[in-house]
């Protein structure tokens, strides 16, 4: 899958997005921010989480973390990140490249309200050196994401 699945998804649905491929790694928030010359908060961090019954993705600003209390109140269970070995099987994307679209199988997407601070953000695009610049409302539309409040600074 990887960046090709993201590219195919964009083309198939006619989305107005361009994949940015960089010479340096964007595998972490800090690396992505440095490579793009933006503040770390503007990187849309995609967190793959395994619930008891299903896998989900949560996108947030790059400089926030899951608030365990808020998460448990919303999902009624503890947050458990999908381990590195299972990430490709769950999403079709490698560590540092998880994109909220072009997935290997449908996953519920949740967008933390922290993203609303920005007009556009940069989520990964299928590989650890790719991203897309996307308007936050367009991200919500493309992913059919549900807005939630589960993160803290």
Phi and psi in radians as a Rosetta constraint file:
Dihedral C 1 N 2 CA 2 C 2 CIRCULARHARMONIC 1.021 0.35
Dihedral N 2 CA 2 C 2 N 3 CIRCULARHARMONIC -2.518 0.35
Dihedral C 2 N 3 CA 3 C 3 CIRCULARHARMONIC -1.075 0.35
Dihedral N 3 CA 3 C 3 N 4 CIRCULARHARMONIC -0.541 0.35
Dihedral C 3 N 4 CA 4 C 4 CIRCULARHARMONIC -1.125 0.35
Dihedral N 4 CA 4 C 4 N 5 CIRCULARHARMONIC -0.657 0.35
Dihedral C 4 N 5 CA 5 C 5 CIRCULARHARMONIC -1.177 0.35
Dihedral N 5 CA 5 C 5 N 6 CIRCULARHARMONIC -0.617 0.35
Dihedral C 5 N 6 CA 6 C 6 CIRCULARHARMONIC -1.187 0.35
Dihedral N 6 CA 6 C 6 N 7 CIRCULARHARMONIC -0.800 0.35
Dihedral C 6 N 7 CA 7 C 7 CIRCULARHARMONIC -1.045 0.35
Dihedral N 7 CA 7 C 7 N 8 CIRCULARHARMONIC -0.808 0.35
Dihedral C 7 N 8 CA 8 C 8 CIRCULARHARMONIC -1.083 0.35
Dihedral N 8 CA 8 C 8 N 9 CIRCULARHARMONIC -0.697 0.35
Dihedral C 8 N 9 CA 9 C 9 CIRCULARHARMONIC -1.100 0.35
Dihedral N 9 CA 9 C 9 N 10 CIRCULARHARMONIC -0.799 0.35
Dihedral C 9 N 10 CA 10 C 10 CIRCULARHARMONIC -1.059 0.35
Dihedral N 10 CA 10 C 10 N 11 CIRCULARHARMONIC -0.792 0.35
Dihedral C 10 N 11 CA 11 C 11 CIRCULARHARMONIC -1.185 0.35
Dihedral N 11 CA 11 C 11 N 12 CIRCULARHARMONIC -0.767 0.35
Dihedral C 11 N 12 CA 12 C 12 CIRCULARHARMONIC -1.024 0.35
Dihedral N 12 CA 12 C 12 N 13 CIRCULARHARMONIC -0.724 0.35
Dihedral C 12 N 13 CA 13 C 13 CIRCULARHARMONIC -1.701 0.35
Dihedral N 13 CA 13 C 13 N 14 CIRCULARHARMONIC 0.010 0.35
Dihedral C 13 N 14 CA 14 C 14 CIRCULARHARMONIC 1.162 0.35
Dihedral N 14 CA 14 C 14 N 15 CIRCULARHARMONIC 0.572 0.35
Dihedral C 14 N 15 CA 15 C 15 CIRCULARHARMONIC -1.296 0.35
Dihedral N 15 CA 15 C 15 N 16 CIRCULARHARMONIC 2.525 0.35
Dihedral C 15 N 16 CA 16 C 16 CIRCULARHARMONIC -1.550 0.35
Dihedral N 16 CA 16 C 16 N 17 CIRCULARHARMONIC 1.338 0.35
Dihedral C 16 N 17 CA 17 C 17 CIRCULARHARMONIC -2.421 0.35
Dihedral N 17 CA 17 C 17 N 18 CIRCULARHARMONIC 2.590 0.35
Dihedral C 17 N 18 CA 18 C 18 CIRCULARHARMONIC -2.162 0.35
Dihedral N 18 CA 18 C 18 N 19 CIRCULARHARMONIC 2.254 0.35
Dihedral C 18 N 19 CA 19 C 19 CIRCULARHARMONIC -1.377 0.35
Dihedral N 19 CA 19 C 19 N 20 CIRCULARHARMONIC 2.265 0.35
Dihedral C 19 N 20 CA 20 C 20 CIRCULARHARMONIC -1.720 0.35
Dihedral N 20 CA 20 C 20 N 21 CIRCULARHARMONIC 2.092 0.35
Dihedral C 20 N 21 CA 21 C 21 CIRCULARHARMONIC -1.888 0.35
Dihedral N 21 CA 21 C 21 N 22 CIRCULARHARMONIC 2.160 0.35
Dihedral C 21 N 22 CA 22 C 22 CIRCULARHARMONIC -1.919 0.35
Dihedral N 22 CA 22 C 22 N 23 CIRCULARHARMONIC 2.737 0.35
Dihedral C 22 N 23 CA 23 C 23 CIRCULARHARMONIC -1.321 0.35
Dihedral N 23 CA 23 C 23 N 24 CIRCULARHARMONIC -0.417 0.35
Dihedral C 23 N 24 CA 24 C 24 CIRCULARHARMONIC -1.863 0.35
Dihedral N 24 CA 24 C 24 N 25 CIRCULARHARMONIC 2.840 0.35
Dihedral C 24 N 25 CA 25 C 25 CIRCULARHARMONIC -1.205 0.35
Dihedral N 25 CA 25 C 25 N 26 CIRCULARHARMONIC 2.507 0.35
Dihedral C 25 N 26 CA 26 C 26 CIRCULARHARMONIC -2.125 0.35
Dihedral N 26 CA 26 C 26 N 27 CIRCULARHARMONIC 0.468 0.35
Dihedral C 26 N 27 CA 27 C 27 CIRCULARHARMONIC -1.190 0.35
Dihedral N 27 CA 27 C 27 N 28 CIRCULARHARMONIC -0.390 0.35
Dihedral C 27 N 28 CA 28 C 28 CIRCULARHARMONIC -2.143 0.35
Dihedral N 28 CA 28 C 28 N 29 CIRCULARHARMONIC 2.850 0.35
Dihedral C 28 N 29 CA 29 C 29 CIRCULARHARMONIC -0.982 0.35
Dihedral N 29 CA 29 C 29 N 30 CIRCULARHARMONIC -0.812 0.35
Dihedral C 29 N 30 CA 30 C 30 CIRCULARHARMONIC -1.104 0.35
Dihedral N 30 CA 30 C 30 N 31 CIRCULARHARMONIC -0.781 0.35
Dihedral C 30 N 31 CA 31 C 31 CIRCULARHARMONIC -1.129 0.35
Dihedral N 31 CA 31 C 31 N 32 CIRCULARHARMONIC -0.743 0.35
Dihedral C 31 N 32 CA 32 C 32 CIRCULARHARMONIC -1.105 0.35
Dihedral N 32 CA 32 C 32 N 33 CIRCULARHARMONIC -0.794 0.35
Dihedral C 32 N 33 CA 33 C 33 CIRCULARHARMONIC -1.063 0.35
Dihedral N 33 CA 33 C 33 N 34 CIRCULARHARMONIC -0.757 0.35
Dihedral C 33 N 34 CA 34 C 34 CIRCULARHARMONIC -1.129 0.35
Dihedral N 34 CA 34 C 34 N 35 CIRCULARHARMONIC -0.801 0.35
Dihedral C 34 N 35 CA 35 C 35 CIRCULARHARMONIC -1.098 0.35
Dihedral N 35 CA 35 C 35 N 36 CIRCULARHARMONIC -0.608 0.35
Dihedral C 35 N 36 CA 36 C 36 CIRCULARHARMONIC -1.614 0.35
Dihedral N 36 CA 36 C 36 N 37 CIRCULARHARMONIC -0.234 0.35
Dihedral C 36 N 37 CA 37 C 37 CIRCULARHARMONIC 1.231 0.35
Dihedral N 37 CA 37 C 37 N 38 CIRCULARHARMONIC 0.658 0.35
Dihedral C 37 N 38 CA 38 C 38 CIRCULARHARMONIC -2.213 0.35
Dihedral N 38 CA 38 C 38 N 39 CIRCULARHARMONIC 2.936 0.35
Dihedral C 38 N 39 CA 39 C 39 CIRCULARHARMONIC -1.253 0.35
Dihedral N 39 CA 39 C 39 N 40 CIRCULARHARMONIC 2.547 0.35
Dihedral C 39 N 40 CA 40 C 40 CIRCULARHARMONIC -0.964 0.35
Dihedral N 40 CA 40 C 40 N 41 CIRCULARHARMONIC -0.586 0.35
Dihedral C 40 N 41 CA 41 C 41 CIRCULARHARMONIC -1.045 0.35
Dihedral N 41 CA 41 C 41 N 42 CIRCULARHARMONIC -0.492 0.35
Dihedral C 41 N 42 CA 42 C 42 CIRCULARHARMONIC -1.359 0.35
Dihedral N 42 CA 42 C 42 N 43 CIRCULARHARMONIC -0.170 0.35
Dihedral C 42 N 43 CA 43 C 43 CIRCULARHARMONIC -1.368 0.35
Dihedral N 43 CA 43 C 43 N 44 CIRCULARHARMONIC 2.191 0.35
Dihedral C 43 N 44 CA 44 C 44 CIRCULARHARMONIC -1.454 0.35
Dihedral N 44 CA 44 C 44 N 45 CIRCULARHARMONIC 1.765 0.35
Dihedral C 44 N 45 CA 45 C 45 CIRCULARHARMONIC -1.287 0.35
Dihedral N 45 CA 45 C 45 N 46 CIRCULARHARMONIC 2.207 0.35
Dihedral C 45 N 46 CA 46 C 46 CIRCULARHARMONIC -1.860 0.35
Dihedral N 46 CA 46 C 46 N 47 CIRCULARHARMONIC 2.010 0.35
Dihedral C 46 N 47 CA 47 C 47 CIRCULARHARMONIC -1.875 0.35
Dihedral N 47 CA 47 C 47 N 48 CIRCULARHARMONIC 2.136 0.35
Dihedral C 47 N 48 CA 48 C 48 CIRCULARHARMONIC -1.614 0.35
Dihedral N 48 CA 48 C 48 N 49 CIRCULARHARMONIC 2.097 0.35
Dihedral C 48 N 49 CA 49 C 49 CIRCULARHARMONIC -2.172 0.35
Dihedral N 49 CA 49 C 49 N 50 CIRCULARHARMONIC 2.400 0.35
Dihedral C 49 N 50 CA 50 C 50 CIRCULARHARMONIC -1.796 0.35
Dihedral N 50 CA 50 C 50 N 51 CIRCULARHARMONIC 1.990 0.35
Dihedral C 50 N 51 CA 51 C 51 CIRCULARHARMONIC -1.605 0.35
Dihedral N 51 CA 51 C 51 N 52 CIRCULARHARMONIC 3.018 0.35
Dihedral C 51 N 52 CA 52 C 52 CIRCULARHARMONIC -1.014 0.35
Dihedral N 52 CA 52 C 52 N 53 CIRCULARHARMONIC -0.704 0.35
Dihedral C 52 N 53 CA 53 C 53 CIRCULARHARMONIC -1.836 0.35
Dihedral N 53 CA 53 C 53 N 54 CIRCULARHARMONIC -0.212 0.35
Dihedral C 53 N 54 CA 54 C 54 CIRCULARHARMONIC -2.888 0.35
Dihedral N 54 CA 54 C 54 N 55 CIRCULARHARMONIC 2.853 0.35
Dihedral C 54 N 55 CA 55 C 55 CIRCULARHARMONIC -1.746 0.35
Dihedral N 55 CA 55 C 55 N 56 CIRCULARHARMONIC 2.556 0.35
Dihedral C 55 N 56 CA 56 C 56 CIRCULARHARMONIC -2.398 0.35
Dihedral N 56 CA 56 C 56 N 57 CIRCULARHARMONIC 2.875 0.35
Dihedral C 56 N 57 CA 57 C 57 CIRCULARHARMONIC -2.096 0.35
Dihedral N 57 CA 57 C 57 N 58 CIRCULARHARMONIC 2.399 0.35
Dihedral C 57 N 58 CA 58 C 58 CIRCULARHARMONIC -2.118 0.35
Dihedral N 58 CA 58 C 58 N 59 CIRCULARHARMONIC 2.213 0.35
Dihedral C 58 N 59 CA 59 C 59 CIRCULARHARMONIC -1.839 0.35
Dihedral N 59 CA 59 C 59 N 60 CIRCULARHARMONIC 2.422 0.35
Dihedral C 59 N 60 CA 60 C 60 CIRCULARHARMONIC -2.547 0.35
Dihedral N 60 CA 60 C 60 N 61 CIRCULARHARMONIC 3.006 0.35
Dihedral C 60 N 61 CA 61 C 61 CIRCULARHARMONIC -1.030 0.35
Dihedral N 61 CA 61 C 61 N 62 CIRCULARHARMONIC 2.660 0.35
Dihedral C 61 N 62 CA 62 C 62 CIRCULARHARMONIC -1.177 0.35
Dihedral N 62 CA 62 C 62 N 63 CIRCULARHARMONIC -0.340 0.35
Dihedral C 62 N 63 CA 63 C 63 CIRCULARHARMONIC -1.857 0.35
Dihedral N 63 CA 63 C 63 N 64 CIRCULARHARMONIC 0.344 0.35
Dihedral C 63 N 64 CA 64 C 64 CIRCULARHARMONIC -2.047 0.35
Dihedral N 64 CA 64 C 64 N 65 CIRCULARHARMONIC 2.910 0.35
Dihedral C 64 N 65 CA 65 C 65 CIRCULARHARMONIC -2.241 0.35
Dihedral N 65 CA 65 C 65 N 66 CIRCULARHARMONIC 2.795 0.35
Dihedral C 65 N 66 CA 66 C 66 CIRCULARHARMONIC -1.108 0.35
Dihedral N 66 CA 66 C 66 N 67 CIRCULARHARMONIC 2.320 0.35
Dihedral C 66 N 67 CA 67 C 67 CIRCULARHARMONIC -1.619 0.35
Dihedral N 67 CA 67 C 67 N 68 CIRCULARHARMONIC 1.936 0.35
Dihedral C 67 N 68 CA 68 C 68 CIRCULARHARMONIC -1.007 0.35
Dihedral N 68 CA 68 C 68 N 69 CIRCULARHARMONIC -0.677 0.35
Dihedral C 68 N 69 CA 69 C 69 CIRCULARHARMONIC -1.137 0.35
Dihedral N 69 CA 69 C 69 N 70 CIRCULARHARMONIC -0.858 0.35
Dihedral C 69 N 70 CA 70 C 70 CIRCULARHARMONIC -1.061 0.35
Dihedral N 70 CA 70 C 70 N 71 CIRCULARHARMONIC -0.734 0.35
Dihedral C 70 N 71 CA 71 C 71 CIRCULARHARMONIC -1.066 0.35
Dihedral N 71 CA 71 C 71 N 72 CIRCULARHARMONIC -0.856 0.35
Dihedral C 71 N 72 CA 72 C 72 CIRCULARHARMONIC -1.143 0.35
Dihedral N 72 CA 72 C 72 N 73 CIRCULARHARMONIC -0.646 0.35
Dihedral C 72 N 73 CA 73 C 73 CIRCULARHARMONIC -1.086 0.35
Dihedral N 73 CA 73 C 73 N 74 CIRCULARHARMONIC -0.665 0.35
Dihedral C 73 N 74 CA 74 C 74 CIRCULARHARMONIC -1.393 0.35
Dihedral N 74 CA 74 C 74 N 75 CIRCULARHARMONIC -0.860 0.35
Dihedral C 74 N 75 CA 75 C 75 CIRCULARHARMONIC -1.664 0.35
Dihedral N 75 CA 75 C 75 N 76 CIRCULARHARMONIC -0.147 0.35
Dihedral C 75 N 76 CA 76 C 76 CIRCULARHARMONIC 1.120 0.35
Dihedral N 76 CA 76 C 76 N 77 CIRCULARHARMONIC 0.437 0.35
Dihedral C 76 N 77 CA 77 C 77 CIRCULARHARMONIC -2.807 0.35
Dihedral N 77 CA 77 C 77 N 78 CIRCULARHARMONIC 2.943 0.35
Dihedral C 77 N 78 CA 78 C 78 CIRCULARHARMONIC -1.333 0.35
Dihedral N 78 CA 78 C 78 N 79 CIRCULARHARMONIC 2.613 0.35
Dihedral C 78 N 79 CA 79 C 79 CIRCULARHARMONIC -1.322 0.35
Dihedral N 79 CA 79 C 79 N 80 CIRCULARHARMONIC 2.232 0.35
Dihedral C 79 N 80 CA 80 C 80 CIRCULARHARMONIC -2.301 0.35
Dihedral N 80 CA 80 C 80 N 81 CIRCULARHARMONIC 1.960 0.35
Dihedral C 80 N 81 CA 81 C 81 CIRCULARHARMONIC -1.200 0.35
Dihedral N 81 CA 81 C 81 N 82 CIRCULARHARMONIC 2.507 0.35
Dihedral C 81 N 82 CA 82 C 82 CIRCULARHARMONIC -1.196 0.35
Dihedral N 82 CA 82 C 82 N 83 CIRCULARHARMONIC 2.287 0.35
Dihedral C 82 N 83 CA 83 C 83 CIRCULARHARMONIC -1.261 0.35
Dihedral N 83 CA 83 C 83 N 84 CIRCULARHARMONIC 2.807 0.35
Dihedral C 83 N 84 CA 84 C 84 CIRCULARHARMONIC -0.955 0.35
Dihedral N 84 CA 84 C 84 N 85 CIRCULARHARMONIC -0.705 0.35
Dihedral C 84 N 85 CA 85 C 85 CIRCULARHARMONIC -1.143 0.35
Dihedral N 85 CA 85 C 85 N 86 CIRCULARHARMONIC -0.529 0.35
Dihedral C 85 N 86 CA 86 C 86 CIRCULARHARMONIC -1.712 0.35
Dihedral N 86 CA 86 C 86 N 87 CIRCULARHARMONIC -0.108 0.35
Dihedral C 86 N 87 CA 87 C 87 CIRCULARHARMONIC -1.105 0.35
Dihedral N 87 CA 87 C 87 N 88 CIRCULARHARMONIC -0.787 0.35
Dihedral C 87 N 88 CA 88 C 88 CIRCULARHARMONIC -1.073 0.35
Dihedral N 88 CA 88 C 88 N 89 CIRCULARHARMONIC -0.732 0.35
Dihedral C 88 N 89 CA 89 C 89 CIRCULARHARMONIC -1.145 0.35
Dihedral N 89 CA 89 C 89 N 90 CIRCULARHARMONIC -0.622 0.35
Dihedral C 89 N 90 CA 90 C 90 CIRCULARHARMONIC -1.370 0.35
Dihedral N 90 CA 90 C 90 N 91 CIRCULARHARMONIC -0.608 0.35
Dihedral C 90 N 91 CA 91 C 91 CIRCULARHARMONIC -2.116 0.35
Dihedral N 91 CA 91 C 91 N 92 CIRCULARHARMONIC -0.461 0.35
Dihedral C 91 N 92 CA 92 C 92 CIRCULARHARMONIC 1.507 0.35
Dihedral N 92 CA 92 C 92 N 93 CIRCULARHARMONIC 0.074 0.35
Dihedral C 92 N 93 CA 93 C 93 CIRCULARHARMONIC -2.182 0.35
Dihedral N 93 CA 93 C 93 N 94 CIRCULARHARMONIC 2.587 0.35
Dihedral C 93 N 94 CA 94 C 94 CIRCULARHARMONIC -1.434 0.35
Dihedral N 94 CA 94 C 94 N 95 CIRCULARHARMONIC 2.940 0.35
Dihedral C 94 N 95 CA 95 C 95 CIRCULARHARMONIC -0.951 0.35
Dihedral N 95 CA 95 C 95 N 96 CIRCULARHARMONIC 2.341 0.35
Dihedral C 95 N 96 CA 96 C 96 CIRCULARHARMONIC 1.467 0.35
Dihedral N 96 CA 96 C 96 N 97 CIRCULARHARMONIC -0.071 0.35
Dihedral C 96 N 97 CA 97 C 97 CIRCULARHARMONIC -2.252 0.35
Dihedral N 97 CA 97 C 97 N 98 CIRCULARHARMONIC 0.185 0.35
Dihedral C 97 N 98 CA 98 C 98 CIRCULARHARMONIC -1.165 0.35
Dihedral N 98 CA 98 C 98 N 99 CIRCULARHARMONIC 2.100 0.35
Dihedral C 98 N 99 CA 99 C 99 CIRCULARHARMONIC -1.853 0.35
Dihedral N 99 CA 99 C 99 N 100 CIRCULARHARMONIC 2.538 0.35
Dihedral C 99 N 100 CA 100 C 100 CIRCULARHARMONIC -1.371 0.35
Dihedral N 100 CA 100 C 100 N 101 CIRCULARHARMONIC 0.068 0.35
Dihedral C 100 N 101 CA 101 C 101 CIRCULARHARMONIC -2.494 0.35
Dihedral N 101 CA 101 C 101 N 102 CIRCULARHARMONIC 2.926 0.35
Dihedral C 101 N 102 CA 102 C 102 CIRCULARHARMONIC 1.251 0.35
Dihedral N 102 CA 102 C 102 N 103 CIRCULARHARMONIC 0.581 0.35
Dihedral C 102 N 103 CA 103 C 103 CIRCULARHARMONIC -1.443 0.35
Dihedral N 103 CA 103 C 103 N 104 CIRCULARHARMONIC 2.759 0.35
Dihedral C 103 N 104 CA 104 C 104 CIRCULARHARMONIC -1.216 0.35
Dihedral N 104 CA 104 C 104 N 105 CIRCULARHARMONIC -0.461 0.35
Dihedral C 104 N 105 CA 105 C 105 CIRCULARHARMONIC -2.634 0.35
Dihedral N 105 CA 105 C 105 N 106 CIRCULARHARMONIC 2.733 0.35
Dihedral C 105 N 106 CA 106 C 106 CIRCULARHARMONIC -1.119 0.35
Dihedral N 106 CA 106 C 106 N 107 CIRCULARHARMONIC 2.338 0.35
Dihedral C 106 N 107 CA 107 C 107 CIRCULARHARMONIC -2.275 0.35
Dihedral N 107 CA 107 C 107 N 108 CIRCULARHARMONIC 2.585 0.35
Dihedral C 107 N 108 CA 108 C 108 CIRCULARHARMONIC -1.249 0.35
Dihedral N 108 CA 108 C 108 N 109 CIRCULARHARMONIC 2.342 0.35
Dihedral C 108 N 109 CA 109 C 109 CIRCULARHARMONIC -1.941 0.35
Dihedral N 109 CA 109 C 109 N 110 CIRCULARHARMONIC 2.319 0.35
Dihedral C 109 N 110 CA 110 C 110 CIRCULARHARMONIC -2.121 0.35
Dihedral N 110 CA 110 C 110 N 111 CIRCULARHARMONIC 2.387 0.35
Dihedral C 110 N 111 CA 111 C 111 CIRCULARHARMONIC -1.998 0.35
Dihedral N 111 CA 111 C 111 N 112 CIRCULARHARMONIC 2.045 0.35
Dihedral C 111 N 112 CA 112 C 112 CIRCULARHARMONIC -1.233 0.35
Dihedral N 112 CA 112 C 112 N 113 CIRCULARHARMONIC 2.494 0.35
Dihedral C 112 N 113 CA 113 C 113 CIRCULARHARMONIC -1.083 0.35
Dihedral N 113 CA 113 C 113 N 114 CIRCULARHARMONIC -0.252 0.35
Dihedral C 113 N 114 CA 114 C 114 CIRCULARHARMONIC -1.029 0.35
Dihedral N 114 CA 114 C 114 N 115 CIRCULARHARMONIC -0.484 0.35
Dihedral C 114 N 115 CA 115 C 115 CIRCULARHARMONIC -1.147 0.35
Dihedral N 115 CA 115 C 115 N 116 CIRCULARHARMONIC -0.442 0.35
Dihedral C 115 N 116 CA 116 C 116 CIRCULARHARMONIC -1.174 0.35
Dihedral N 116 CA 116 C 116 N 117 CIRCULARHARMONIC -0.136 0.35
Dihedral C 116 N 117 CA 117 C 117 CIRCULARHARMONIC -1.169 0.35
Dihedral N 117 CA 117 C 117 N 118 CIRCULARHARMONIC -0.406 0.35
Dihedral C 117 N 118 CA 118 C 118 CIRCULARHARMONIC -1.992 0.35
Dihedral N 118 CA 118 C 118 N 119 CIRCULARHARMONIC 2.730 0.35
Dihedral C 118 N 119 CA 119 C 119 CIRCULARHARMONIC -1.439 0.35
Dihedral N 119 CA 119 C 119 N 120 CIRCULARHARMONIC -0.656 0.35
Dihedral C 119 N 120 CA 120 C 120 CIRCULARHARMONIC -2.400 0.35
Dihedral N 120 CA 120 C 120 N 121 CIRCULARHARMONIC 2.732 0.35
Dihedral C 120 N 121 CA 121 C 121 CIRCULARHARMONIC -2.457 0.35
Dihedral N 121 CA 121 C 121 N 122 CIRCULARHARMONIC 3.065 0.35
Dihedral C 121 N 122 CA 122 C 122 CIRCULARHARMONIC -2.185 0.35
Dihedral N 122 CA 122 C 122 N 123 CIRCULARHARMONIC 1.645 0.35
Dihedral C 122 N 123 CA 123 C 123 CIRCULARHARMONIC -1.463 0.35
Dihedral N 123 CA 123 C 123 N 124 CIRCULARHARMONIC 2.790 0.35
Dihedral C 123 N 124 CA 124 C 124 CIRCULARHARMONIC -1.120 0.35
Dihedral N 124 CA 124 C 124 N 125 CIRCULARHARMONIC 2.806 0.35
Dihedral C 124 N 125 CA 125 C 125 CIRCULARHARMONIC -2.230 0.35
Dihedral N 125 CA 125 C 125 N 126 CIRCULARHARMONIC 0.679 0.35
Dihedral C 125 N 126 CA 126 C 126 CIRCULARHARMONIC 1.850 0.35
Dihedral N 126 CA 126 C 126 N 127 CIRCULARHARMONIC -0.267 0.35
Dihedral C 126 N 127 CA 127 C 127 CIRCULARHARMONIC -2.521 0.35
Dihedral N 127 CA 127 C 127 N 128 CIRCULARHARMONIC 2.882 0.35
Dihedral C 127 N 128 CA 128 C 128 CIRCULARHARMONIC -1.369 0.35
Dihedral N 128 CA 128 C 128 N 129 CIRCULARHARMONIC 0.251 0.35
Dihedral C 128 N 129 CA 129 C 129 CIRCULARHARMONIC -2.419 0.35
Dihedral N 129 CA 129 C 129 N 130 CIRCULARHARMONIC 0.438 0.35
Dihedral C 129 N 130 CA 130 C 130 CIRCULARHARMONIC -2.273 0.35
Dihedral N 130 CA 130 C 130 N 131 CIRCULARHARMONIC 2.723 0.35
Dihedral C 130 N 131 CA 131 C 131 CIRCULARHARMONIC -2.811 0.35
Dihedral N 131 CA 131 C 131 N 132 CIRCULARHARMONIC 3.012 0.35
Dihedral C 131 N 132 CA 132 C 132 CIRCULARHARMONIC -2.272 0.35
Dihedral N 132 CA 132 C 132 N 133 CIRCULARHARMONIC 2.485 0.35
Dihedral C 132 N 133 CA 133 C 133 CIRCULARHARMONIC -1.602 0.35
Dihedral N 133 CA 133 C 133 N 134 CIRCULARHARMONIC 2.144 0.35
Dihedral C 133 N 134 CA 134 C 134 CIRCULARHARMONIC -2.472 0.35
Dihedral N 134 CA 134 C 134 N 135 CIRCULARHARMONIC 2.419 0.35
Dihedral C 134 N 135 CA 135 C 135 CIRCULARHARMONIC -1.091 0.35
Dihedral N 135 CA 135 C 135 N 136 CIRCULARHARMONIC 2.395 0.35
Dihedral C 135 N 136 CA 136 C 136 CIRCULARHARMONIC -1.053 0.35
Dihedral N 136 CA 136 C 136 N 137 CIRCULARHARMONIC -0.721 0.35
Dihedral C 136 N 137 CA 137 C 137 CIRCULARHARMONIC -1.203 0.35
Dihedral N 137 CA 137 C 137 N 138 CIRCULARHARMONIC -0.597 0.35
Dihedral C 137 N 138 CA 138 C 138 CIRCULARHARMONIC -1.165 0.35
Dihedral N 138 CA 138 C 138 N 139 CIRCULARHARMONIC -0.679 0.35
Dihedral C 138 N 139 CA 139 C 139 CIRCULARHARMONIC -1.023 0.35
Dihedral N 139 CA 139 C 139 N 140 CIRCULARHARMONIC -0.774 0.35
Dihedral C 139 N 140 CA 140 C 140 CIRCULARHARMONIC -1.068 0.35
Dihedral N 140 CA 140 C 140 N 141 CIRCULARHARMONIC -0.756 0.35
Dihedral C 140 N 141 CA 141 C 141 CIRCULARHARMONIC -1.146 0.35
Dihedral N 141 CA 141 C 141 N 142 CIRCULARHARMONIC -0.865 0.35
Dihedral C 141 N 142 CA 142 C 142 CIRCULARHARMONIC -1.094 0.35
Dihedral N 142 CA 142 C 142 N 143 CIRCULARHARMONIC -0.687 0.35
Dihedral C 142 N 143 CA 143 C 143 CIRCULARHARMONIC -1.554 0.35
Dihedral N 143 CA 143 C 143 N 144 CIRCULARHARMONIC -0.157 0.35
Dihedral C 143 N 144 CA 144 C 144 CIRCULARHARMONIC 0.919 0.35
Dihedral N 144 CA 144 C 144 N 145 CIRCULARHARMONIC 0.652 0.35
Dihedral C 144 N 145 CA 145 C 145 CIRCULARHARMONIC -1.226 0.35
Dihedral N 145 CA 145 C 145 N 146 CIRCULARHARMONIC 2.587 0.35
Dihedral C 145 N 146 CA 146 C 146 CIRCULARHARMONIC -1.719 0.35
Dihedral N 146 CA 146 C 146 N 147 CIRCULARHARMONIC 2.214 0.35
Dihedral C 146 N 147 CA 147 C 147 CIRCULARHARMONIC -1.356 0.35
Dihedral N 147 CA 147 C 147 N 148 CIRCULARHARMONIC 2.273 0.35
Dihedral C 147 N 148 CA 148 C 148 CIRCULARHARMONIC -2.411 0.35
Dihedral N 148 CA 148 C 148 N 149 CIRCULARHARMONIC 2.980 0.35
Dihedral C 148 N 149 CA 149 C 149 CIRCULARHARMONIC -2.225 0.35
Dihedral N 149 CA 149 C 149 N 150 CIRCULARHARMONIC 1.581 0.35
Dihedral C 149 N 150 CA 150 C 150 CIRCULARHARMONIC -2.262 0.35
Dihedral N 150 CA 150 C 150 N 151 CIRCULARHARMONIC 0.211 0.35
Dihedral C 150 N 151 CA 151 C 151 CIRCULARHARMONIC -2.079 0.35
Dihedral N 151 CA 151 C 151 N 152 CIRCULARHARMONIC 2.859 0.35
Dihedral C 151 N 152 CA 152 C 152 CIRCULARHARMONIC -2.402 0.35
Dihedral N 152 CA 152 C 152 N 153 CIRCULARHARMONIC 2.759 0.35
